[in-house]
């Protein structure tokens, strides 16, 4: 139930999908909002990914699970 899940499921199921977000589950509409969230939560580690990099990560994690 995170951004990688949402972005990886279409790859796992070999389908196209449109994924929308309203800045929830640590999936943000833009880098500025993500940066504000990380500054407000200094104990949380990770990195801010571009939409393309996040989709590639989701494909990497989930893409081959059903093959």
N, CA, C, O and CB atoms as a CASP TS submission, in Angstrom:
PFRMAT TS
TARGET T0000
AUTHOR 0000-0000-0000
METHOD Language model
MODEL 1
PARENT N/A
ATOM      1  N   UNK     1       0.825  -1.190   0.000  1.00  0.00           N
ATOM      2  CA  UNK     1       0.000   0.000   0.000  1.00  0.00           C
ATOM      3  C   UNK     1       0.873   1.258   0.000  1.00  0.00           C
ATOM      4  O   UNK     1       0.668   2.170   0.802  1.00  0.00           O
ATOM      5  CB  UNK     1      -0.941  -0.005   1.210  1.00  0.00           C
ATOM      6  N   UNK     2       1.850   1.291  -0.913  1.00  0.00           N
ATOM      7  CA  UNK     2       2.697   2.468  -1.038  1.00  0.00           C
ATOM      8  C   UNK     2       2.833   2.809  -2.512  1.00  0.00           C
ATOM      9  O   UNK     2       2.244   2.144  -3.364  1.00  0.00           O
ATOM     10  CB  UNK     2       4.091   2.235  -0.386  1.00  0.00           C
ATOM     11  N   UNK     3       3.590   3.817  -2.806  1.00  0.00           N
ATOM     12  CA  UNK     3       3.761   4.237  -4.192  1.00  0.00           C
ATOM     13  C   UNK     3       4.361   3.131  -5.036  1.00  0.00           C
ATOM     14  O   UNK     3       3.924   2.921  -6.167  1.00  0.00           O
ATOM     15  CB  UNK     3       4.633   5.475  -4.266  1.00  0.00           C
ATOM     16  N   UNK     4       5.353   2.416  -4.517  1.00  0.00           N
ATOM     17  CA  UNK     4       5.970   1.333  -5.292  1.00  0.00           C
ATOM     18  C   UNK     4       4.946   0.245  -5.608  1.00  0.00           C
ATOM     19  O   UNK     4       4.974  -0.330  -6.696  1.00  0.00           O
ATOM     20  CB  UNK     4       7.165   0.729  -4.525  1.00  0.00           C
ATOM     21  N   UNK     5       4.050  -0.040  -4.678  1.00  0.00           N
ATOM     22  CA  UNK     5       2.985  -1.011  -4.946  1.00  0.00           C
ATOM     23  C   UNK     5       2.104  -0.533  -6.092  1.00  0.00           C
ATOM     24  O   UNK     5       1.862  -1.269  -7.048  1.00  0.00           O
ATOM     25  CB  UNK     5       2.133  -1.246  -3.683  1.00  0.00           C
ATOM     26  N   UNK     6       1.631   0.692  -5.992  1.00  0.00           N
ATOM     27  CA  UNK     6       0.733   1.232  -7.016  1.00  0.00           C
ATOM     28  C   UNK     6       1.398   1.262  -8.380  1.00  0.00           C
ATOM     29  O   UNK     6       0.760   0.975  -9.393  1.00  0.00           O
ATOM     30  CB  UNK     6       0.275   2.634  -6.635  1.00  0.00           C
ATOM     31  N   UNK     7       2.665   1.604  -8.409  1.00  0.00           N
ATOM     32  CA  UNK     7       3.378   1.689  -9.675  1.00  0.00           C
ATOM     33  C   UNK     7       3.823   0.322 -10.187  1.00  0.00           C
ATOM     34  O   UNK     7       4.010   0.146 -11.391  1.00  0.00           O
ATOM     35  CB  UNK     7       4.576   2.592  -9.528  1.00  0.00           C
ATOM     36  N   UNK     8       3.993  -0.642  -9.295  1.00  0.00           N
ATOM     37  CA  UNK     8       4.462  -1.961  -9.707  1.00  0.00           C
ATOM     38  C   UNK     8       3.364  -2.914 -10.125  1.00  0.00           C
ATOM     39  O   UNK     8       3.608  -3.802 -10.943  1.00  0.00           O
ATOM     40  CB  UNK     8       5.229  -2.573  -8.609  1.00  0.00           C
ATOM     41  N   UNK     9       2.165  -2.762  -9.594  1.00  0.00           N
ATOM     42  CA  UNK     9       1.069  -3.684  -9.915  1.00  0.00           C
ATOM     43  C   UNK     9       0.767  -3.755 -11.410  1.00  0.00           C
ATOM     44  O   UNK     9       0.599  -4.858 -11.931  1.00  0.00           O
ATOM     45  CB  UNK     9      -0.181  -3.271  -9.170  1.00  0.00           C
ATOM     46  N   UNK    10       0.690  -2.637 -12.120  1.00  0.00           N
ATOM     47  CA  UNK    10       0.430  -2.748 -13.553  1.00  0.00           C
ATOM     48  C   UNK    10       1.512  -3.564 -14.280  1.00  0.00           C
ATOM     49  O   UNK    10       1.203  -4.335 -15.188  1.00  0.00           O
ATOM     50  CB  UNK    10       0.332  -1.358 -14.167  1.00  0.00           C
ATOM     51  N   UNK    11       2.766  -3.391 -13.882  1.00  0.00           N
ATOM     52  CA  UNK    11       3.843  -4.170 -14.504  1.00  0.00           C
ATOM     53  C   UNK    11       3.677  -5.649 -14.184  1.00  0.00           C
ATOM     54  O   UNK    11       3.866  -6.499 -15.054  1.00  0.00           O
ATOM     55  CB  UNK    11       5.227  -3.672 -14.025  1.00  0.00           C
ATOM     56  N   UNK    12       3.325  -5.958 -12.947  1.00  0.00           N
ATOM     57  CA  UNK    12       3.142  -7.353 -12.547  1.00  0.00           C
ATOM     58  C   UNK    12       1.991  -7.993 -13.319  1.00  0.00           C
ATOM     59  O   UNK    12       2.067  -9.165 -13.687  1.00  0.00           O
ATOM     60  CB  UNK    12       2.884  -7.448 -11.034  1.00  0.00           C
ATOM     61  N   UNK    13       0.933  -7.237 -13.563  1.00  0.00           N
ATOM     62  CA  UNK    13      -0.246  -7.760 -14.248  1.00  0.00           C
ATOM     63  C   UNK    13      -0.189  -7.557 -15.756  1.00  0.00           C
ATOM     64  O   UNK    13      -1.094  -7.968 -16.482  1.00  0.00           O
ATOM     65  CB  UNK    13      -1.488  -7.108 -13.699  1.00  0.00           C
ATOM     66  N   UNK    14       0.890  -6.914 -16.224  1.00  0.00           N
ATOM     67  CA  UNK    14       1.092  -6.652 -17.647  1.00  0.00           C
ATOM     68  C   UNK    14      -0.079  -5.857 -18.241  1.00  0.00           C
ATOM     69  O   UNK    14      -0.609  -6.200 -19.298  1.00  0.00           O
ATOM     70  CB  UNK    14       1.270  -7.973 -18.406  1.00  0.00           C
ATOM     71  N   UNK    15      -0.461  -4.802 -17.545  1.00  0.00           N
ATOM     72  CA  UNK    15      -1.544  -3.926 -17.998  1.00  0.00           C
ATOM     73  C   UNK    15      -1.094  -2.475 -17.885  1.00  0.00           C
ATOM     74  O   UNK    15      -0.136  -2.166 -17.177  1.00  0.00           O
ATOM     75  CB  UNK    15      -2.842  -4.165 -17.170  1.00  0.00           C
ATOM     76  N   UNK    16      -1.785  -1.599 -18.582  1.00  0.00           N
ATOM     77  CA  UNK    16      -1.580  -0.164 -18.413  1.00  0.00           C
ATOM     78  C   UNK    16      -2.477   0.318 -17.280  1.00  0.00           C
ATOM     79  O   UNK    16      -3.528  -0.269 -17.025  1.00  0.00           O
ATOM     80  CB  UNK    16      -1.880   0.614 -19.737  1.00  0.00           C
ATOM     81  N   UNK    17      -2.070   1.372 -16.609  1.00  0.00           N
ATOM     82  CA  UNK    17      -2.885   1.911 -15.526  1.00  0.00           C
ATOM     83  C   UNK    17      -2.641   3.407 -15.400  1.00  0.00           C
ATOM     84  O   UNK    17      -1.565   3.904 -15.736  1.00  0.00           O
ATOM     85  CB  UNK    17      -2.576   1.194 -14.191  1.00  0.00           C
ATOM     86  N   UNK    18      -3.621   4.097 -14.928  1.00  0.00           N
ATOM     87  CA  UNK    18      -3.499   5.504 -14.578  1.00  0.00           C
ATOM     88  C   UNK    18      -3.555   5.587 -13.064  1.00  0.00           C
ATOM     89  O   UNK    18      -4.531   5.157 -12.449  1.00  0.00           O
ATOM     90  CB  UNK    18      -4.624   6.377 -15.249  1.00  0.00           C
ATOM     91  N   UNK    19      -2.520   6.133 -12.468  1.00  0.00           N
ATOM     92  CA  UNK    19      -2.431   6.217 -11.015  1.00  0.00           C
ATOM     93  C   UNK    19      -2.470   7.692 -10.631  1.00  0.00           C
ATOM     94  O   UNK    19      -1.685   8.496 -11.135  1.00  0.00           O
ATOM     95  CB  UNK    19      -1.129   5.521 -10.475  1.00  0.00           C
ATOM     96  N   UNK    20      -3.384   8.035  -9.743  1.00  0.00           N
ATOM     97  CA  UNK    20      -3.485   9.420  -9.277  1.00  0.00           C
ATOM     98  C   UNK    20      -3.222   9.451  -7.776  1.00  0.00           C
ATOM     99  O   UNK    20      -3.422   8.459  -7.076  1.00  0.00           O
ATOM    100  CB  UNK    20      -4.889  10.030  -9.610  1.00  0.00           C
ATOM    101  N   UNK    21      -2.776  10.592  -7.304  1.00  0.00           N
ATOM    102  CA  UNK    21      -2.514  10.743  -5.879  1.00  0.00           C
ATOM    103  C   UNK    21      -2.899  12.146  -5.428  1.00  0.00           C
ATOM    104  O   UNK    21      -2.867  13.098  -6.208  1.00  0.00           O
ATOM    105  CB  UNK    21      -1.032  10.459  -5.561  1.00  0.00           C
ATOM    106  N   UNK    22      -3.254  12.252  -4.187  1.00  0.00           N
ATOM    107  CA  UNK    22      -3.519  13.536  -3.541  1.00  0.00           C
ATOM    108  C   UNK    22      -2.571  13.701  -2.369  1.00  0.00           C
ATOM    109  O   UNK    22      -2.993  14.084  -1.278  1.00  0.00           O
ATOM    110  CB  UNK    22      -4.996  13.640  -3.072  1.00  0.00           C
ATOM    111  N   UNK    23      -1.296  13.416  -2.582  1.00  0.00           N
ATOM    112  CA  UNK    23      -0.278  13.521  -1.547  1.00  0.00           C
ATOM    113  C   UNK    23      -0.616  12.623  -0.357  1.00  0.00           C
ATOM    114  O   UNK    23      -0.862  13.122   0.741  1.00  0.00           O
ATOM    115  CB  UNK    23      -0.131  14.976  -1.091  1.00  0.00           C
ATOM    116  N   UNK    24      -0.629  11.303  -0.565  1.00  0.00           N
ATOM    117  CA  UNK    24      -0.892  10.365   0.524  1.00  0.00           C
ATOM    118  C   UNK    24       0.037   9.166   0.393  1.00  0.00           C
ATOM    119  O   UNK    24       0.602   8.912  -0.671  1.00  0.00           O
ATOM    120  CB  UNK    24      -2.375   9.911   0.521  1.00  0.00           C
ATOM    121  N   UNK    25       0.184   8.441   1.481  1.00  0.00           N
ATOM    122  CA  UNK    25       1.037   7.246   1.535  1.00  0.00           C
ATOM    123  C   UNK    25       2.446   7.511   1.010  1.00  0.00           C
ATOM    124  O   UNK    25       3.061   6.647   0.384  1.00  0.00           O
ATOM    125  CB  UNK    25       0.401   6.119   0.736  1.00  0.00           C
ATOM    126  N   UNK    26       2.941   8.705   1.271  1.00  0.00           N
ATOM    127  CA  UNK    26       4.285   9.095   0.846  1.00  0.00           C
ATOM    128  C   UNK    26       4.458   9.056  -0.666  1.00  0.00           C
ATOM    129  O   UNK    26       5.550   8.788  -1.169  1.00  0.00           O
ATOM    130  CB  UNK    26       5.307   8.196   1.492  1.00  0.00           C
ATOM    131  N   UNK    27       3.389   9.321  -1.374  1.00  0.00           N
ATOM    132  CA  UNK    27       3.421   9.501  -2.830  1.00  0.00           C
ATOM    133  C   UNK    27       2.869  10.899  -3.081  1.00  0.00           C
ATOM    134  O   UNK    27       1.698  11.170  -2.815  1.00  0.00           O
ATOM    135  CB  UNK    27       2.577   8.374  -3.605  1.00  0.00           C
ATOM    136  N   UNK    28       3.707  11.772  -3.589  1.00  0.00           N
ATOM    137  CA  UNK    28       3.359  13.184  -3.647  1.00  0.00           C
ATOM    138  C   UNK    28       3.200  13.656  -5.089  1.00  0.00           C
ATOM    139  O   UNK    28       3.742  13.062  -6.021  1.00  0.00           O
ATOM    140  CB  UNK    28       4.418  14.019  -2.936  1.00  0.00           C
ATOM    141  N   UNK    29       2.450  14.728  -5.246  1.00  0.00           N
ATOM    142  CA  UNK    29       2.181  15.255  -6.578  1.00  0.00           C
ATOM    143  C   UNK    29       3.376  15.971  -7.185  1.00  0.00           C
ATOM    144  O   UNK    29       3.464  16.095  -8.406  1.00  0.00           O
ATOM    145  CB  UNK    29       1.012  16.189  -6.527  1.00  0.00           C
ATOM    146  N   UNK    30       4.294  16.444  -6.356  1.00  0.00           N
ATOM    147  CA  UNK    30       5.481  17.112  -6.893  1.00  0.00           C
ATOM    148  C   UNK    30       6.615  17.085  -5.866  1.00  0.00           C
ATOM    149  O   UNK    30       6.406  16.776  -4.693  1.00  0.00           O
ATOM    150  CB  UNK    30       5.151  18.570  -7.293  1.00  0.00           C
ATOM    151  N   UNK    31       7.805  17.413  -6.332  1.00  0.00           N
ATOM    152  CA  UNK    31       9.001  17.370  -5.486  1.00  0.00           C
ATOM    153  C   UNK    31       8.902  18.348  -4.318  1.00  0.00           C
ATOM    154  O   UNK    31       9.365  18.039  -3.220  1.00  0.00           O
ATOM    155  CB  UNK    31      10.245  17.680  -6.317  1.00  0.00           C
ATOM    156  N   UNK    32       8.310  19.517  -4.533  1.00  0.00           N
ATOM    157  CA  UNK    32       8.194  20.507  -3.462  1.00  0.00           C
ATOM    158  C   UNK    32       7.392  19.985  -2.285  1.00  0.00           C
ATOM    159  O   UNK    32       7.789  20.170  -1.135  1.00  0.00           O
ATOM    160  CB  UNK    32       7.555  21.772  -3.986  1.00  0.00           C
ATOM    161  N   UNK    33       6.271  19.335  -2.557  1.00  0.00           N
ATOM    162  CA  UNK    33       5.452  18.773  -1.490  1.00  0.00           C
ATOM    163  C   UNK    33       6.199  17.646  -0.782  1.00  0.00           C
ATOM    164  O   UNK    33       6.139  17.529   0.442  1.00  0.00           O
ATOM    165  CB  UNK    33       4.115  18.262  -2.050  1.00  0.00           C
ATOM    166  N   UNK    34       6.897  16.825  -1.549  1.00  0.00           N
ATOM    167  CA  UNK    34       7.671  15.733  -0.948  1.00  0.00           C
ATOM    168  C   UNK    34       8.783  16.283  -0.059  1.00  0.00           C
ATOM    169  O   UNK    34       9.047  15.749   1.018  1.00  0.00           O
ATOM    170  CB  UNK    34       8.269  14.827  -2.043  1.00  0.00           C
ATOM    171  N   UNK    35       9.424  17.341  -0.510  1.00  0.00           N
ATOM    172  CA  UNK    35      10.493  17.955   0.279  1.00  0.00           C
ATOM    173  C   UNK    35       9.944  18.518   1.592  1.00  0.00           C
ATOM    174  O   UNK    35      10.557  18.338   2.644  1.00  0.00           O
ATOM    175  CB  UNK    35      11.186  19.071  -0.531  1.00  0.00           C
ATOM    176  N   UNK    36       8.802  19.192   1.540  1.00  0.00           N
ATOM    177  CA  UNK    36       8.185  19.708   2.766  1.00  0.00           C
ATOM    178  C   UNK    36       7.868  18.570   3.732  1.00  0.00           C
ATOM    179  O   UNK    36       8.080  18.703   4.937  1.00  0.00           O
ATOM    180  CB  UNK    36       6.903  20.495   2.435  1.00  0.00           C
ATOM    181  N   UNK    37       7.355  17.441   3.204  1.00  0.00           N
ATOM    182  CA  UNK    37       7.012  16.306   4.058  1.00  0.00           C
ATOM    183  C   UNK    37       8.277  15.743   4.711  1.00  0.00           C
ATOM    184  O   UNK    37       8.271  15.454   5.908  1.00  0.00           O
ATOM    185  CB  UNK    37       6.285  15.204   3.240  1.00  0.00           C
ATOM    186  N   UNK    38       9.353  15.584   3.953  1.00  0.00           N
ATOM    187  CA  UNK    38      10.577  15.027   4.534  1.00  0.00           C
ATOM    188  C   UNK    38      11.160  15.962   5.589  1.00  0.00           C
ATOM    189  O   UNK    38      11.706  15.500   6.590  1.00  0.00           O
ATOM    190  CB  UNK    38      11.617  14.761   3.438  1.00  0.00           C
ATOM    191  N   UNK    39      11.050  17.255   5.377  1.00  0.00           N
ATOM    192  CA  UNK    39      11.545  18.207   6.379  1.00  0.00           C
ATOM    193  C   UNK    39      10.717  18.151   7.655  1.00  0.00           C
ATOM    194  O   UNK    39      11.239  18.388   8.744  1.00  0.00           O
ATOM    195  CB  UNK    39      11.533  19.629   5.815  1.00  0.00           C
ATOM    196  N   UNK    40       9.444  17.844   7.529  1.00  0.00           N
ATOM    197  CA  UNK    40       8.573  17.747   8.707  1.00  0.00           C
ATOM    198  C   UNK    40       8.720  16.406   9.426  1.00  0.00           C
ATOM    199  O   UNK    40       8.231  16.250  10.545  1.00  0.00           O
ATOM    200  CB  UNK    40       7.119  17.952   8.299  1.00  0.00           C
ATOM    201  N   UNK    41       9.390  15.435   8.795  1.00  0.00           N
ATOM    202  CA  UNK    41       9.568  14.093   9.361  1.00  0.00           C
ATOM    203  C   UNK    41      11.042  13.694   9.287  1.00  0.00           C
ATOM    204  O   UNK    41      11.390  12.780   8.539  1.00  0.00           O
ATOM    205  CB  UNK    41       8.683  13.054   8.612  1.00  0.00           C
ATOM    206  N   UNK    42      11.909  14.357  10.046  1.00  0.00           N
ATOM    207  CA  UNK    42      13.351  14.131   9.930  1.00  0.00           C
ATOM    208  C   UNK    42      13.797  12.723  10.327  1.00  0.00           C
ATOM    209  O   UNK    42      14.896  12.313   9.951  1.00  0.00           O
ATOM    210  CB  UNK    42      14.075  15.128  10.773  1.00  0.00           C
ATOM    211  N   UNK    43      13.005  11.987  11.056  1.00  0.00           N
ATOM    212  CA  UNK    43      13.391  10.631  11.460  1.00  0.00           C
ATOM    213  C   UNK    43      13.142   9.587  10.387  1.00  0.00           C
ATOM    214  O   UNK    43      13.569   8.442  10.533  1.00  0.00           O
ATOM    215  CB  UNK    43      12.652  10.243  12.702  1.00  0.00           C
ATOM    216  N   UNK    44      12.458   9.959   9.313  1.00  0.00           N
ATOM    217  CA  UNK    44      12.156   9.021   8.232  1.00  0.00           C
ATOM    218  C   UNK    44      13.266   9.119   7.195  1.00  0.00           C
ATOM    219  O   UNK    44      13.587  10.210   6.724  1.00  0.00           O
ATOM    220  CB  UNK    44      10.756   9.318   7.590  1.00  0.00           C
ATOM    221  N   UNK    45      13.846   7.987   6.843  1.00  0.00           N
ATOM    222  CA  UNK    45      14.915   7.985   5.854  1.00  0.00           C
ATOM    223  C   UNK    45      14.378   7.526   4.502  1.00  0.00           C
ATOM    224  O   UNK    45      13.338   6.872   4.419  1.00  0.00           O
ATOM    225  CB  UNK    45      16.077   7.079   6.309  1.00  0.00           C
ATOM    226  N   UNK    46      15.086   7.872   3.477  1.00  0.00           N
ATOM    227  CA  UNK    46      14.699   7.495   2.125  1.00  0.00           C
ATOM    228  C   UNK    46      15.146   8.574   1.161  1.00  0.00           C
ATOM    229  O   UNK    46      15.949   9.442   1.501  1.00  0.00           O
ATOM    230  CB  UNK    46      13.177   7.267   2.023  1.00  0.00           C
ATOM    231  N   UNK    47      14.610   8.505  -0.055  1.00  0.00           N
ATOM    232  CA  UNK    47      14.939   9.531  -1.029  1.00  0.00           C
ATOM    233  C   UNK    47      13.715   9.876  -1.860  1.00  0.00           C
ATOM    234  O   UNK    47      12.783   9.081  -1.979  1.00  0.00           O
ATOM    235  CB  UNK    47      16.089   9.072  -1.932  1.00  0.00           C
ATOM    236  N   UNK    48      13.731  11.049  -2.421  1.00  0.00           N
ATOM    237  CA  UNK    48      12.647  11.495  -3.290  1.00  0.00           C
ATOM    238  C   UNK    48      12.986  11.051  -4.704  1.00  0.00           C
ATOM    239  O   UNK    48      14.052  11.375  -5.228  1.00  0.00           O
ATOM    240  CB  UNK    48      12.440  13.053  -3.211  1.00  0.00           C
ATOM    241  N   UNK    49      12.074  10.309  -5.313  1.00  0.00           N
ATOM    242  CA  UNK    49      12.276   9.825  -6.678  1.00  0.00           C
ATOM    243  C   UNK    49      11.442  10.636  -7.657  1.00  0.00           C
ATOM    244  O   UNK    49      10.374  11.137  -7.306  1.00  0.00           O
ATOM    245  CB  UNK    49      11.921   8.332  -6.785  1.00  0.00           C
ATOM    246  N   UNK    50      11.927  10.762  -8.873  1.00  0.00           N
ATOM    247  CA  UNK    50      11.104  11.331  -9.932  1.00  0.00           C
ATOM    248  C   UNK    50      10.011  10.322 -10.259  1.00  0.00           C
ATOM    249  O   UNK    50      10.106   9.157  -9.873  1.00  0.00           O
ATOM    250  CB  UNK    50      11.958  11.682 -11.204  1.00  0.00           C
ATOM    251  N   UNK    51       8.975  10.763 -10.967  1.00  0.00           N
ATOM    252  CA  UNK    51       7.913   9.826 -11.355  1.00  0.00           C
ATOM    253  C   UNK    51       8.476   8.670 -12.170  1.00  0.00           C
ATOM    254  O   UNK    51       8.084   7.518 -11.978  1.00  0.00           O
ATOM    255  CB  UNK    51       6.822  10.551 -12.157  1.00  0.00           C
ATOM    256  N   UNK    52       9.393   8.979 -13.078  1.00  0.00           N
ATOM    257  CA  UNK    52       9.995   7.936 -13.916  1.00  0.00           C
ATOM    258  C   UNK    52      10.779   6.940 -13.080  1.00  0.00           C
ATOM    259  O   UNK    52      10.640   5.731 -13.263  1.00  0.00           O
ATOM    260  CB  UNK    52      10.906   8.557 -14.972  1.00  0.00           C
ATOM    261  N   UNK    53      11.604   7.436 -12.162  1.00  0.00           N
ATOM    262  CA  UNK    53      12.389   6.538 -11.317  1.00  0.00           C
ATOM    263  C   UNK    53      11.502   5.699 -10.399  1.00  0.00           C
ATOM    264  O   UNK    53      11.799   4.532 -10.143  1.00  0.00           O
ATOM    265  CB  UNK    53      13.381   7.337 -10.485  1.00  0.00           C
ATOM    266  N   UNK    54      10.416   6.291  -9.905  1.00  0.00           N
ATOM    267  CA  UNK    54       9.493   5.547  -9.052  1.00  0.00           C
ATOM    268  C   UNK    54       8.811   4.432  -9.843  1.00  0.00           C
ATOM    269  O   UNK    54       8.635   3.325  -9.335  1.00  0.00           O
ATOM    270  CB  UNK    54       8.440   6.492  -8.444  1.00  0.00           C
ATOM    271  N   UNK    55       8.427   4.724 -11.087  1.00  0.00           N
ATOM    272  CA  UNK    55       7.822   3.684 -11.918  1.00  0.00           C
ATOM    273  C   UNK    55       8.820   2.567 -12.205  1.00  0.00           C
ATOM    274  O   UNK    55       8.457   1.391 -12.166  1.00  0.00           O
ATOM    275  CB  UNK    55       7.307   4.282 -13.234  1.00  0.00           C
ATOM    276  N   UNK    56      10.061   2.915 -12.490  1.00  0.00           N
ATOM    277  CA  UNK    56      11.087   1.899 -12.725  1.00  0.00           C
ATOM    278  C   UNK    56      11.309   1.042 -11.484  1.00  0.00           C
ATOM    279  O   UNK    56      11.493  -0.169 -11.600  1.00  0.00           O
ATOM    280  CB  UNK    56      12.401   2.559 -13.148  1.00  0.00           C
ATOM    281  N   UNK    57      11.294   1.642 -10.313  1.00  0.00           N
ATOM    282  CA  UNK    57      11.442   0.889  -9.074  1.00  0.00           C
ATOM    283  C   UNK    57      10.274  -0.076  -8.900  1.00  0.00           C
ATOM    284  O   UNK    57      10.480  -1.244  -8.569  1.00  0.00           O
ATOM    285  CB  UNK    57      11.538   1.842  -7.868  1.00  0.00           C
ATOM    286  N   UNK    58       9.053   0.402  -9.118  1.00  0.00           N
ATOM    287  CA  UNK    58       7.888  -0.472  -9.022  1.00  0.00           C
ATOM    288  C   UNK    58       7.969  -1.636  -9.985  1.00  0.00           C
ATOM    289  O   UNK    58       7.645  -2.766  -9.621  1.00  0.00           O
ATOM    290  CB  UNK    58       6.626   0.309  -9.278  1.00  0.00           C
ATOM    291  N   UNK    59       8.398  -1.374 -11.213  1.00  0.00           N
ATOM    292  CA  UNK    59       8.561  -2.453 -12.204  1.00  0.00           C
ATOM    293  C   UNK    59       9.628  -3.446 -11.749  1.00  0.00           C
ATOM    294  O   UNK    59       9.474  -4.657 -11.906  1.00  0.00           O
ATOM    295  CB  UNK    59       8.935  -1.870 -13.591  1.00  0.00           C
ATOM    296  N   UNK    60      10.710  -2.914 -11.184  1.00  0.00           N
ATOM    297  CA  UNK    60      11.797  -3.776 -10.716  1.00  0.00           C
ATOM    298  C   UNK    60      11.322  -4.701  -9.588  1.00  0.00           C
ATOM    299  O   UNK    60      11.649  -5.887  -9.573  1.00  0.00           O
ATOM    300  CB  UNK    60      12.986  -2.922 -10.235  1.00  0.00           C
ATOM    301  N   UNK    61      10.563  -4.159  -8.662  1.00  0.00           N
ATOM    302  CA  UNK    61      10.102  -4.938  -7.508  1.00  0.00           C
ATOM    303  C   UNK    61       9.023  -5.941  -7.901  1.00  0.00           C
ATOM    304  O   UNK    61       9.069  -7.093  -7.468  1.00  0.00           O
ATOM    305  CB  UNK    61       9.570  -4.006  -6.418  1.00  0.00           C
ATOM    306  N   UNK    62       8.052  -5.525  -8.713  1.00  0.00           N
ATOM    307  CA  UNK    62       6.866  -6.339  -8.955  1.00  0.00           C
ATOM    308  C   UNK    62       6.786  -6.956 -10.339  1.00  0.00           C
ATOM    309  O   UNK    62       6.032  -7.909 -10.539  1.00  0.00           O
ATOM    310  CB  UNK    62       5.667  -5.523  -8.733  1.00  0.00           C
ATOM    311  N   UNK    63       7.538  -6.444 -11.294  1.00  0.00           N
ATOM    312  CA  UNK    63       7.358  -6.816 -12.696  1.00  0.00           C
ATOM    313  C   UNK    63       7.393  -8.295 -13.012  1.00  0.00           C
ATOM    314  O   UNK    63       6.647  -8.753 -13.878  1.00  0.00           O
ATOM    315  CB  UNK    63       8.376  -6.166 -13.484  1.00  0.00           C
ATOM    316  N   UNK    64       8.240  -9.056 -12.335  1.00  0.00           N
ATOM    317  CA  UNK    64       8.391 -10.482 -12.657  1.00  0.00           C
ATOM    318  C   UNK    64       7.715 -11.415 -11.665  1.00  0.00           C
ATOM    319  O   UNK    64       7.925 -12.626 -11.739  1.00  0.00           O
ATOM    320  CB  UNK    64       9.844 -10.826 -12.733  1.00  0.00           C
ATOM    321  N   UNK    65       6.920 -10.907 -10.748  1.00  0.00           N
ATOM    322  CA  UNK    65       6.354 -11.758  -9.706  1.00  0.00           C
ATOM    323  C   UNK    65       5.399 -12.831 -10.218  1.00  0.00           C
ATOM    324  O   UNK    65       5.296 -13.899  -9.614  1.00  0.00           O
ATOM    325  CB  UNK    65       5.644 -10.913  -8.717  1.00  0.00           C
ATOM    326  N   UNK    66       4.700 -12.570 -11.315  1.00  0.00           N
ATOM    327  CA  UNK    66       3.733 -13.549 -11.807  1.00  0.00           C
ATOM    328  C   UNK    66       4.225 -14.320 -13.025  1.00  0.00           C
ATOM    329  O   UNK    66       3.459 -15.062 -13.640  1.00  0.00           O
ATOM    330  CB  UNK    66       2.443 -12.862 -12.142  1.00  0.00           C
ATOM    331  N   UNK    67       5.494 -14.150 -13.379  1.00  0.00           N
ATOM    332  CA  UNK    67       6.017 -14.873 -14.545  1.00  0.00           C
ATOM    333  C   UNK    67       6.772 -16.105 -14.123  1.00  0.00           C
ATOM    334  O   UNK    67       7.282 -16.837 -14.972  1.00  0.00           O
ATOM    335  CB  UNK    67       6.920 -13.975 -15.379  1.00  0.00           C
TER
END
